[in-house]
């Protein structure tokens, strides 16, 4: 499938909006967890997302049949994320502090950059290299607003699994973005993710889910997560990967903790201390530094 060139400004907007959607899901997760368990939340998200996307494809006639080789790649994309990433992150955070967990997860852009350079031969310019490390330093500072770095080996192994999933998601999906629409890719990603999670859900949470009393407020939070996170964010981000490449697009995920800190301050009433504010600013500076060559080109065309 041929894709028309997208203006850089629009690509930046899509990257910023996608990461905002992912960040705000953390607020809704807190609401949903008051009633539902993690696997119950993810299975409902995937059911809604896959159902919506395939309904859109059927009724709009926008149906692309992936080739067998690409279908295998889509299966692996879904295995990496949401399946492996969610299994690793959810279980890992049970055995390590939230601070240590955030630090481990924040290494994904760095690990992805190395793997994209190694496997996809993506170029890492001096500006991009500098931006990666400055942005990472900002995330570390934000995470270190709490000094609790406790954890177990089991927790670290689970989080390492999440890092592997997050890394190979971007690496694997990149070639598909040039052959299929975001609707097709994200639709199949959610469907295969749902298939992977069904046995896990039934084993751990099936009895609880089918015997519980469901409530409207957490259900609406899950619907919001599905629409914004599982559908909107991934569709936007798929286009960003196609336009920017894996390294640059993955760097924008460092905006997620920035948004989370701001949203927690505005919505949940969490305190914003000096360290968090400093880390937030440094993260933003790092992302800007990484995009300086493109910003210069953009200014010349204006």
BAROLO-722094 format. One record per atom (N, C-alpha, C, O): residue in one letter; x negated, y, z negated. Coordinates in steps of 0.2 Angstrom, whole numbers, plus 5000, padded with zeros to 4 digits. Each point is the difference from the previous one (the first is absolute). Example, Ala and Ser with C-alpha at 12.3 -4.5 7.8 and 13.67 -1.06 7.14 Angstrom:
2
A493449724961
A500450065000
A499650065000
A499549994997
S500750065007
S499650064999
S500450054997
S499750064999
# end
This chain:
302
X499649945000
X500450065000
X499650065000
X499550014996
X500650045009
X499650065000
X500250054996
X500750014999
X498950034997
X500250054996
X499750075002
X499550005002
X501050054998
X499850065002
X499550034994
X500149994995
X499450055007
X499650044995
X500450044996
X500550045002
X499349964991
X500450044995
X499650054998
X499450004999
X500950075000
X499650054998
X499749994993
X500349974996
X499150055003
X499649994994
X500450024994
X500049974995
X500350095006
X500450034994
X500649964998
X500149994994
X500249975011
X500549964998
X499849944997
X500349974995
X499150005007
X499749944997
X499850024993
X500149964995
X499650105003
X499950024993
X500650004996
X500149974994
X500550065009
X500650004997
X500349934998
X500249994994
X499749975011
X500249934999
X499649964994
X500349974996
X499150045004
X499649974995
X500150034993
X500149964995
X500050115004
X500250034994
X500749984998
X500149984994
X500450015010
X500749984998
X500049934998
X500349984996
X499349975008
X500049934998
X499749994993
X500349964996
X499250075003
X499750004993
X500450034995
X500049974994
X500450085007
X500550034995
X500549954999
X500349994994
X500049975011
X500549954999
X499849954996
X500349974996
X499050005005
X499849954996
X499950024992
X500149974996
X499750105004
X499950024993
X500650014996
X500149984994
X500550045009
X500650014997
X500349934998
X500450004995
X499449955008
X500349944999
X499849984992
X500349964997
X499150065001
X499849994993
X500550024995
X500149974995
X500250095007
X500550034995
X500649955000
X500349994995
X499949995011
X500649955000
X499949944997
X500449964998
X498950015003
X499849944997
X500250004992
X500249954998
X499650114999
X500150004993
X500749994998
X500249974995
X500350065009
X500750004999
X500249935001
X500449974996
X499450005010
X500249935001
X499849954995
X500349954998
X499150064999
X499749954996
X500450004993
X499849954996
X500650105003
X500450004994
X500549945000
X500249984994
X499949995011
X500549955001
X499749945004
X500149944998
X499650075007
X499749955005
X499349984999
X499650044997
X500249905004
X499349985000
X499750015006
X500350015005
X499049994995
X499650025006
X500249965007
X500150035005
X500049914994
X500149965006
X500750015003
X500249995006
X500350024989
X500750025002
X500050075004
X500450005005
X499250044993
X500050075003
X499749995007
X500350035005
X499249934996
X499650005006
X500549965005
X500050015006
X500349944992
X500449955004
X500650055003
X500249995005
X500150054990
X500650045002
X499750055005
X500450025005
X499150014994
X499750055005
X499949975007
X500250035005
X499549914995
X499949975006
X500649975004
X500150015006
X500449974990
X500649985003
X500450065004
X500250005005
X499850064991
X500350065003
X499650025006
X500350025005
X499049994994
X499650025006
X500049965006
X500250035005
X499849914994
X500049955006
X500750005003
X500050015006
X500549994990
X500750005003
X500150075004
X500350005005
X499550054992
X500150075003
X499650005007
X500350025005
X499149964995
X499650015006
X500249965005
X500050025006
X500249914993
X500249965005
X500750025003
X500249995005
X500250044990
X500750025002
X499950065005
X500350005006
X499250044993
X499850065004
X499849975007
X500250035005
X499349924995
X499849985006
X500549975004
X500050005006
X500549964991
X500549965004
X500550055003
X500250005006
X500050054990
X500550055002
X499850055005
X500450035004
X498949994996
X499850055004
X499649975007
X499850035004
X500249904996
X499749975005
X499250005000
X499749995005
X500150044990
X499250014999
X499749944998
X499849994994
X500249955010
X499849944998
X499449985003
X500049995007
X499450004990
X499449985003
X499849934997
X500049994994
X499949965011
X499849934997
X499250005000
X499749995005
X500150014989
X499249995000
X499849935003
X500349954999
X499150065004
X499749945002
X499849954995
X499950024994
X500149915007
X499849964994
X499450024996
X500049994994
X499550035010
X499350024996
X500250064996
X499750004994
X500750055009
X500150064996
X500549984994
X499950034995
X500549925006
X500549984994
X499649974995
X500150014994
X499349955007
X499649984995
X499650064996
X499949994994
X500050065010
X499650064997
X500550034996
X499850024994
X500949995008
X500550034996
X500149964993
X500150034995
X499949905006
X500049964994
X499550024995
X500150004994
X499350015009
X499450014995
X500050074997
X499850014994
X500550045010
X500150074998
X500449994994
X499950034994
X500749945006
X500549994995
X499749974994
X500250014994
X499449945007
X499649964995
X499650044996
X499950004994
X499750055009
X499650054997
X500450054996
X499950014994
X500650025009
X500450054997
X500749995003
X500150025006
X500449974990
X500050014993
X499849944996
X499950014994
X500149935008
X499949944996
X499450004996
X500150004994
X499349995009
X499450004996
X499950064995
X499849994995
X500350075008
X499950064997
X500450004994
X499850024994
X500949975006
X500450004995
X499949954995
X500050024994
X499849925008
X499949954995
X499450024996
X500049994993
X499550035010
X499350024997
X500150064995
X499850004994
X500650055008
X500150064996
X500449994994
X499850024995
X500849955007
X500549994994
X499749964995
X500150014994
X499649935007
X499749964995
X499450034997
X499849994994
X499850045010
X499350034998
X500250054994
X499650004995
X500950045006
X500150064995
X500349974994
X500150034995
X500049905005
X500349974993
X499449994996
X500049994994
X499450005009
X499449984996
X499450065000
X499549994996
X500650065007
X499650064999
X500350064999
X500650015000
X499150044997
X500350074999
X500250035006
X499749995005
X500850064995
X500250035006
X499450045003
X500050015006
X499650024989
X499450045003
X499549955004
X499850025005
X500049934992
X499649955004
X500349985006
X499749995006
X501049994994
X500449985006
X499950055005
X499949995006
X500350084992
X499950055005
X499450015004
X499950015006
X499549984990
X499450015002
X499849945005
X499750025006
X500549924993
X499949955005
X500450015006
X499749995005
X500950024994
X500450015006
X499850065005
X500050005006
X499750054990
X499850065004
X499349995004
X499850045004
X499949904996
X499549985004
X500249985007
X499649995004
X501050004997
X500349975006
X499850045006
X499749975005
X500350104995
X499850045006
X499249995001
X499850005006
X499849994989
X499349995001
X499949935003
X499650005005
X500749954992
X499949935003
X500350005007
X499749975004
X500850064997
X500350005007
X499650035005
X499949985006
X499850084992
X499550045004
X499549955002
X499850005006
X499949974990
X499449955001
X500249955005
X499749985005
X500949994994
X500249945004
X500250025007
X499949975004
X500450094996
X500250035007
X499450015004
X500049995006
X499550044990
X499450015004
X499649945002
X499849995006
X500349964990
X499749935001
X500349965006
X499749985004
X501050024995
X500449965004
X500350035006
X500149975006
X500150094993
X500450045006
X499550055003
X500250035005
X499249984993
X499550045002
X500250075000
X499850045005
X500649984990
X500350075000
X499450044997
X499649984996
X500350085007
X499550054998
X500150034994
X500650024998
X498949994998
X500050044993
X499650065001
X499449994999
X500950065002
X499650065001
X499750034993
X500349974995
X499350085005
X499750024994
X500650034996
X500050004993
X500450045010
X500650034996
X500449954997
X500350014995
X499949945009
X500449954998
X499749964994
X500449994995
X499050005005
X499649964995
X500050044994
X500249984994
X499750095006
X500050054995
X500750004997
X500150004994
X500450015010
X500750004998
X500249944996
X500450014995
X499449935007
X500249944997
X499850004993
X500349984995
X499050045004
X499749994993
X500350064995
X500149994994
X500050075009
X500350064996
X500749984998
X500150014994
X500349965011
X500749994998
X500049944995
X500450004995
X499149955006
X500049954995
X499850024993
X500349984995
X499350075005
X499750034993
X500650034997
X500150004994
X500450045010
X500550034997
X500549954997
X500350014995
X499849935009
X500549954997
X499749974994
X500449994995
X499050005004
X499649984994
X500150044994
X500249984995
X499850095007
X500050054994
X500850004998
X500150004994
X500349995011
X500750004997
X500249944996
X500350004995
X499449945007
X500149944997
X499750004993
X500249984995
X499250065004
X499750004994
X500350054995
X499750024995
X500950015007
X500350044995
X500249964994
X500150034994
X499949915007
X500149954994
X499349965000
X499749985005
X500150014989
X499349974999
X500049924999
X499549974999
X501150005001
X500149934999
X499849965007
X500450005005
X499149974994
X499749965006
X500049934998
X499649965002
X500950024994
X500049934998
X500349955005
X500450025004
X499449924996
X500249955005
X499749935000
X499550004996
X500849955007
X499749945000
X499849985007
X500250035005
X499449914995
X499749985007
X500649985004
X500050015006
X500549964991
X500649985004
X500450065003
X500249995006
X499850064990
X500350065003
X499650035006
X500350025005
X499149984994
X499550035005
X500149965006
X499950025006
X500149914994
X500149965005
X500750015004
X500050005006
X500550014990
X500650025003
X500050065004
X500250015006
X499550044991
X499950075003
X499649995007
X500150045004
X499449924995
X499549995006
X500449975006
X499950025006
X500649944992
X500549975005
X500450065004
X500150005006
X500150054989
X500450055003
X499550045005
X500350035005
X499149984993
X499550045004
X499949975007
X500050035005
X500049904995
X499949965006
X500650015004
X499950015006
X500749984991
X500650015004
X500150075003
X500150015006
X499850044990
X500050075003
X499550015005
X500250045005
X499249944994
X499550015005
X500249965007
X499950045005
X500249904995
X500149965006
X500750025003
X500149985006
X500450054990
X500650025003
X499850055006
X500350005006
X499350064992
X499850055005
X499649975006
X500150025006
X499549934992
X499549975005
X500449965005
X499950015006
X500649954992
X500449965004
X500550035004
X500249985006
X500150084991
X500650035004
X499850045005
X500450025005
X498950014995
X499850055005
X500149985007
X500350045004
X499549904999
X500149985007
X500850005001
X500250015006
X500249974990
X500749995001
X500350075001
X500550005004
X499350054993
X500350075001
X499950025007
X500450055002
X499249935002
X499950025007
X500449955005
X500050025006
X500349934991
X500449965005
X500850004998
X500449985004
X499750044990
X500750004998
X500250064996
X499650044998
X501149975002
X500250064996
X500049994993
X500049944998
X500050114998
X500050004993
X500649964997
X500049964996
X500650055008
X500649964998
X499949935000
X500249964996
X499550015010
X499949935000
X499549984995
X500149954997
X499350085002
X499549984996
X500350004993
X499949954996
X500450105001
X500250004993
X500649964999
X500149974995
X500350025010
X500649955000
X499849934998
X500249974996
X499350015008
X499749934999
X499650004994
X500049944997
X499650115001
X499650004994
X500549994994
X499849964996
X500850075004
X500449994994
X500449945000
X500149974995
X500050005011
X500349935001
X499649954997
X500249964996
X499150045007
X499649954998
X499850014992
X499949954997
X500150115001
X499850014993
X500649974996
X499949974994
X500750045008
X500649974996
X499949935000
X500249974995
X499750005011
X499949925000
X499549984995
X500149954997
X499350085003
X499549984995
X500250014993
X499849964995
X500650095003
X500250024993
X500649954998
X500050004994
X500449985010
X500649964998
X499849944995
X500350004995
X499249965007
X499849954995
X499850024993
X500149984995
X499550085005
X499750034994
X500650034996
X500049994994
X500450045009
X500650034997
X500449954997
X500250014994
X500049945009
X500449944998
X499749974994
X500349984995
X499150015005
X499649964995
X500050044993
X500149984995
X499750095006
X499950044994
X500650034998
X500150014993
X500350025011
X500550044998
X500749985003
X500550044998
X499649915005
X500649985003
X500649994995
X500550035001
X499349934994
X500549994994
X500250074997
X500650014999
X499050035000
X500150064996
X500450055005
X500550034998
X499449975008
X500350055005
X500749985001
X500550045000
X499649895001
X500749985002
X500549994994
X500650005000
X499150014994
X500450004994
X500050074996
X500450004995
X499350055008
X500050064996
X500650055002
X500349985005
X499850074992
X500550055001
X499750065004
X499650034997
X500549985009
X499750055004
X500350074999
X500650004998
X499050055002
X500150074999
X499950045006
X499649995004
X500850064997
X500050045006
X499450055000
X499750005005
X500150034989
X499450055001
X499449965002
X499750035005
X500149924992
X499449965002
X500149985007
X499549995004
X501149994998
X500149975007
X499950065005
X499749995005
X500550074994
X499950065004
X499350015000
X499750035006
X499949964989
X499350025000
X499649955005
X499650025003
X500749924997
X499749955004
X500150015007
X499649995005
X501150034997
X500250025006
X499550065003
X499850005006
X500150054990
X499650055001
X499249985002
X499750035004
X500149934992
X499349975001
X500049965007
X499550015003
X501049964998
X500049965006
X500050055006
X499649995005
X500850064995
X500150045006
X499450055001
X499750005005
X500050024989
X499450055000
X499449965001
X499550025004
X500449934992
X499449964999
X499949955005
X499550005004
X500949954996
X500049945004
X500150025008
X499749965004
X500750094997
X500250015007
X499750075002
X499550005005
X500750054992
X499750075002
X499250005000
X499750025005
X500049974990
X499350014999
X499649955005
X499550035003
X500749914997
X499649955004
X500150025008
X499649995004
X501050044998
X500150015007
X499650075001
X499750005006
X500350044990
X499650065001
X499249995000
X499650025004
X500249934991
X499349994999
X499849965006
X499450005002
X501049955001
X499849965006
X499850055006
X499549985003
X500950074998
X499850055005
X499450044998
X499650015005
X500250004989
X499450044998
X499449955001
X499550035003
X500649914996
X499449955001
X499850005008
X499550005001
X501150005003
X499950005007
X499650065002
X499650005004
X500650064994
X499750075002
X499450014997
X499550035003
X500449964990
X499450024997
X499449944999
X499450024999
X500949925001
X499549944999
X500149984993
X500350044996
X499449915002
X500149974993
X499750044995
X500350014994
X499150015007
X499650044995
X500350064998
X500150024994
X500050035010
X500350064999
X500750004997
X500250034995
X500249925008
X500750004997
X500049974993
X500450024996
X499149935003
X500049974993
X499850054995
X500250004994
X499450055008
X499850054995
X500650044997
X500050024995
X500549995009
X500650044998
X500449964994
X500350034997
X499549915002
X500449964995
X499750034993
X500349994995
X499250055005
X499750034994
X500550054998
X499950034994
X500649995010
X500450054998
X500649974996
X500350044996
X499749905004
X500649974996
X499950014992
X500550024997
X498949975000
X499950024993
X500150084999
X500350024995
X499550025010
X500250074999
X500750025000
X500250034995
X500249945009
X500750015000
X500349974994
X500450034997
X499449915001
X500249974994
X499950044994
X500550014995
X498950025004
X499950044994
X500550065000
X500350024995
X499850015011
X500450065001
X500749984998
X500450044997
X499949915006
X500749984999
X500149984993
X500550014998
X499049954999
X500149984993
X500150064996
X500350004995
X499350065006
X500050064997
X500750035001
X500350034995
X499949985011
X500650035001
X500749964998
X500550034998
X499549915003
X500649964999
X500049964994
X500550004996
X498949975002
X500049964994
X499850044994
X500049984994
X499750085007
X499850044994
X499349994998
X499850024994
X499849945009
X499449984998
X499550065000
X500150055004
X499449954991
X499650065000
X499450005005
X499849945002
X500150115001
X499450015005
X499450044996
X500050064999
X499549894999
X499550034997
X499450035005
X500149995006
X499450044991
X499550035005
X499749955004
X499850015006
X500049934991
X499749955004
X500449975006
X499750005005
X500949994994
X500549985005
X500050055006
X500049995005
X500150084992
X500050055005
X499450015004
X500050015006
X499449984991
X499450005003
X499949955005
X499850015006
X500449934992
X499949945005
X500550015006
X499849985005
X500850054994
X500550015005
X499750055005
X500049985006
X499750074992
X499750055004
X499449975004
X499950015006
X499749954991
X499449975003
X500249955006
X499750005005
X500849964993
X500349955005
X500250045006
X499949985006
X500550084993
X500250035006
X499450035004
X500150005006
X499450034991
X499450035003
X499749945004
X499850015006
X500149934991
X499749955004
X500449985006
X499749995006
X501050014994
X500449985006
X499950065005
X499949985006
X500150084992
X499950055005
X499350005003
X499950015006
X499549974990
X499450005003
X499949945005
X499750015005
X500749944994
X500049945005
X500350025007
X499849975005
X500650084994
X500450025006
X499750065004
X500350035005
X499150004992
X499850065003
X499950005008
X500250055003
X499549905000
X499950005007
X500650005004
X500150045005
X500549934992
X500650005004
X500350074998
X500450025005
X499550014990
X500350064998
X499750055005
X500450055002
X499049954999
X499650055005
X500349995007
X500150055003
X500049894999
X500349995007
X500750025000
X500250035005
X500249964990
X500750034999
X500050075001
X500450035003
X499250014993
X500050075000
X499850035007
X500250055002
X499349915002
X499850025007
X500650005005
X500050045004
X500549914994
X500549995005
X500650054999
X500550015003
X499550024991
X500550054998
X499950075003
X500550044998
# end
